[in-house]
């Protein structure tokens, strides 16, 4: 496991963005863990979090023209990542969507620069891929190309088929989908942390049931 991956998981656990227990996901699946990046806004090291995303982007040789952060978690994630890149002298346009279109003022459902060229989508988690498709289709509707999708955690779950949601998105939209960590690396991390090993069986069972 690379340093930025360990750093991300440490931040996630310290901020309780990553929790273990019994959770019902948006997909209706019962999960032994849950990831909510919004908890990192309660006092986590946001620069370090952004650096984890930036290092994953660089590590995977991702090239792009602008950043798109889906509401709501992607709004702050895309913004802090753009800030780190800006510090490096790389200024990228940033945009994010409203949940509901605004019919006055600037109107529409996009805030910031309209997506253009090759678009990098940044979000917190990829589960069944439903939310990812919404972002991708929104970008396509703006005549831009959703070329890359980077999430903090890829749950490596089946999408609408027996393939993983990430693989489905890659094949369907001819794009690169990657993550800082995934379920496999989470299980490897937990197996080496004595205070977390009680959750190992549940994670392995979940991967056996829903993993792709």
JODAZI-V351467 format. One line per field, one symbol per residue. ss: DSSP state (~ for helix, > for strand, _ for the rest). burial: + if it has 24 or more other C-alpha atoms within 12 Angstrom, else -. Layout:
ss=???
burial=???
This chain:
ss=__~~~~~~~~~~~~___>>>>>>>_____>>>>>>_~~~~~~___~~~~~~~~~~~~~~______>>>>___~~~~~~~~~~~~~~~_____>>>>>>>>>>_____>>>>>_____>>>>>>>>>___~~~~~~~~~~~~___>>>>>>>>>>__>>_____>~~~~~~~~~__>>>>>>>~~~~~~~~~_____~~~~~~~~~~~~~~>_
burial=---++++++++++-++++++----------++++++++++-----++++++++++++----++++++++++++++++++++++++------+++++++----------+++++++++++++++++++++-+++-++-++--+-++++++++++++++++----+++++++--+-+++++++++++++-++--------++--++-++--+++
